[in-house]
């Protein structure tokens, strides 16, 4: 039987809520404050906790944060008679599953409880699949709580033991190399090296030699034999990052290696056979590159055996606070920093950011903030200038004395377009969908307002 904990300093509410939940087939426990609740959770297997936001000693948000930081697998539903937006945001930021306001209806309580238990069931399946608790910080450094990343990790576990080619697709900074390393570490090739190479970072005239090696005298500067990256990764894994940047003439040679397992180094007379698992990664749309002739169709289909899409950070908001805590803890060890957390105002600013640079951008922002922080908390002043709170464009327009509806609408419209483009990482199709206008209309307005 599922165990539900009710935490509230009002005895009448504890009694009535306990009776309601018990009638629906659940076992209930109660606590009058956060500290007592924490002790009960540590001593019992609690599935869901209904927690009052405002209590003496330890309030509901502090209890929720403590549960999250300690890794205790309890879904928290926060309750408040105040119902303010700030309370709701703070609750979700602290790691609560949901938020309900007093007075609440019986069916609302049971519906929210049912959804929380369904979420816990899905998390149990994920934990069983990955063999770890969620959130996960493994050897590969992958940190997540979101279902979108949990699905990625489930795929990693499934494909790691087979030798099929994997294609990782995701925006810059989403962690493609970390995922590649997670696959390698869980594969039968983990004792051999994983060799990463960025195909877009090597000059075109050198990339063939880098990948396949050369014999002494093969070209002017070839003063000795050189083993290419394919040979260095023999029996292991080769990560071809930014595969979309590979020149067309080399795409043919890569296709042959993938199909036959052999290649010929520059200047060599014989082929070399290798046993390498290839993981390719790109932030580009390879299908579009196939259509415009800059990427071979046969190579695309050879690479696209097991595609994995990595979600951008803006699609995994529940991971942002988790990653912030992880980076703060890691940087404390790295820099001997004494930062213990982040203020509510700074937290709100980070949560409202669109993160076009994804996890890499967040990592850099937190590192910068910790270096600049003068106290034990990261404050808004420690964040980059573009994070500082912007003035409300509507209020600013009204207070300026502007009475022309036509002009005011243009100001607000331009700001909404900029925000939509920022939120979608510059994807105009998705921005048009958010703005509820046609793609053509959006393109016209971008041109009209001179938005880059």
Secondary structure, DSSP 4 states (H G I P E B T S, - for coil): --EEEEE-S-HHHHHHHHHHHHHTT-EEEEESSHHHHHHHHHHS--SEEEEESS-SSS-HHHHHHHHHHHT---EEEEEESS--HHHHHHHHHHT-SEEEESS--HHHHHHHHHHHHHHHHHHHHHHHHHTSPSSEE-TT--EE-SHHHHHHHHHHHHHTTS---EEEE--TTS-HHHHHHHHHHTSTTTTS-EEEEETTTS-HHHHHHHHH-B-TTSSTT--S-B--HHHHTTTSEEEEETGGGS-HHHHHHHHHHHHHSEE--BT-SS-EE---EEEEEESS-HHHHHHTTSS-HHHHHHHTTEEEEPPPGGG-GGGHHHHHHHHHHHHHHHH-----EE-HHHHHHHHT---TTHHHHHHHHHHHHHHH-SSSEE-GGGS-GGGSPPPPHHHHHHHTT---HHHHHHHHHHHHHHHHHHHTTT-HHHHHHHHTS-HHHHHHHHHHHT--
